[in-house]
Amino acid sequence: MADIAAPNATVLAAGRRSGLHKLMQRKSMIAFLMALPLILLIAILVIYPAGYAIYLAMLNKSMSKFVGFGTFEFILKRQAFWDVIYQSCLFAISAVIFKAFIGFIVAHFVHNIPTKGQRKWRGMLLVPWVIPPAMSTLAWLWLFDPSYSAFNWIFAHLGINSIPWLGEAGWARFCVILVNIWAGAPFFMIMYLAALKSVPDQLHEAAAIDGATWLQKIWYVNLPMMRNIIAITALFSLIVTFANFDIVRVLTNGGPLTATQIFATWSFKVGIESGDIPQGAAVSLFMAPILAIAAAFILRNISKRGSEV
Amino acid sequence: MGFKRVSRRRFVGGTAALSSALVAAPFVRGAYAAGKISVGFWDHWVPNANGATEKLIHEWAEKEKVEVQIDFITSQGNKLLLTTAAEAQAKSGHDILAMNTFLPARYAEQLVPVNAEMEKLIADNGKVNATVEYLGKVGGNWLAIPATIGSQIKGPCSRIDYMKEYAGIDVQKMYPAGAEPQDKDWTLDTFLKAAEACHKGGHPFGIGLGTTSDNVDTIGAIFHSFGAVLVDAKGEIVVKNDQVRQALDWYKKLMAFLPADVAAWDDASNNKFLVSGQASMIMNPPSAWAVAKRDAPKVAEQCWTHPFPAGPKGRFGPFLPFFWGVWNFSKNVPAAKSLLMYLSQASSAEKMVEASGGYDLPSFEKLTKFKVWAEAEPPKGTLFSYPDPYHTQTLSIAAAPAPHKIAEQIYNLGLQTQMAVRYFKGEALEKTLDWASGELEGYMRN
């Protein structure tokens, strides 16, 4: 039987050192270490609160007993919650579609402005996105105010009947969506503008030589080149819009009745204002599966496109 | 060695005497009073009103040699509510915190009982109304002391000229300053006729039907006037009753004479409606009048605050009390209680009421006749009836007498205003009641 010599301790230590050295030289390790502060920050500010919200959602109303998924079962049986799901989807999907559409058109207009004057247009068009939404929504509130609407004042001078902007469910939903579009469209515009600038001029020139019209250039050249940006922007905006709180809170406070309540405002209403924190946590967590499904669809298409290239 | 037998009578007597001595005795800095407390009080709407409170606290602190940190926390954006929730969760924060309406009951297990203190205050300042007792006393224990600052009655603030011109009602004669009310004809029927007349005259009543506090308080008092209860004191759902049907029918008639957009009103809408000169009446504490005094003096000159109309079950007015609660994680409970006793003395309450221009309202029976209400102007005596000096109305809160955890949701989710708006917009009455019943079942969750 051959003896197996035990490795020398010095050799082992040197091996460990060289292993660590190699590890530290790996790009992925360096990247990880550089991202570590941010990962820790996210863990403290996102993962811990999210975990705590899950824990809260699994307690009973008086927060004295663990009830598992009992609170989720409870809210799924409430009509008010299904109204909130419907309103949140209506609010987020319609706002994102319009923001994307308007952003796309405006980006093309801005792209066609001569470079010299483009900067000031870009700056001006970004203003709605830069102003804190709670403040800009206050201005909109004065325009839509139930009793002193500036729009209705103009209508009155034109002999047109006033509109109950925030007093009727349909109009109130229209108003919150409109304000969200107004505040969010510039983000789409700037993202699409960046994407447009990266479309090679040669493609447009080739299309022009082939006799393509402006619409055909947009459809066959710009759109395919911008598809990934459009998808990512839409996903990002969908997440932000679903979680919106300030616009609805300031403009309608969820009313009239509960016609404009969405996940975040309803969560606050039942959780903080009405003293049922577990229910509030459960309502807010419901956004996660809905957004996960949306993200899966959108990102799946992106990977498909990636493999096509 | 024998033990001396202590009779039950002797034991009770001795305990009572000891309690009285402890309550009446001035706070002495002892081993448990480490010399520092922090208080979180409601940041007053009325400019400079905080000053009087601050001065009183400093007076007490100097006398008792206690270091006090004072934070005035705004209720704008629910900041005070969020602070309360955060401190309750963290079990850390101020020693004393201002809490409105249902919050003492919500945090009952985290508040230090103040039974002896309330006993002493009631003996000194008179009884508190039933609403204060319902909100502040849970399971036989007083959980917080009713605060002067921020407590209010949201009674009618009428325009003298419009009510006289369109409805033929002289509100000054009905509720004269310095004399007993002449209000036997001031009923819900009269109110409805006046609402119709003022609507025809182009100056409707400004009564909101949104889901915020002002709107809910008004409908709550009207429901009480009909004896309309949604959930009884035992927690049974009793919404399908004739009194609720009557109250909803009455509201349906009223809504025809209100501005078209009242379902979207918040707590600022009625104030704006009055100050703009459009309203014949709103339901609000004197803050709207105070703003009118500053921004629209001609409107303020015509304002007169007075009690609610009477319904089949009596005259009810909405009372919104603030409380001062001492957290059980406070490290200086004796000092906190001592400060609250100092702030609740009649002389302190009067200073606070004066600083708020008559807005603040002590909850104790004997503290409703301060001269600030009699002297406020224009017009002279406009606030005389605000504190209900002749106790003509039962001070109430919407959703009572339901158990607190249910009542809180009825109140905060605006169930009664939602019912009124649904019915007004054409939903069948029984369908509205079915819907409300379903909602109430959801509120029963434990």
Interface residues (C-beta under 8 A of the other chain):
Chain A: N60 K61 S62 F74 R78 Q79 A80 P146 S147 Y148 P164 L166 G167 A172 T252 N253 G254 G255 P256 L257 T258 K269 V270 I272 E273 S274 G275 D276 I277 Q279
Chain B: N78 L81 L82 A85 F102 R106 G210 T211 T212 P259 A260 D261 V262 A263 A264 W265 D266 S269 K272 F273 S276 Q278 K405 E408 Q409 N412 L413 Q418 V421 R422 G438 E439 G442 R445 N446
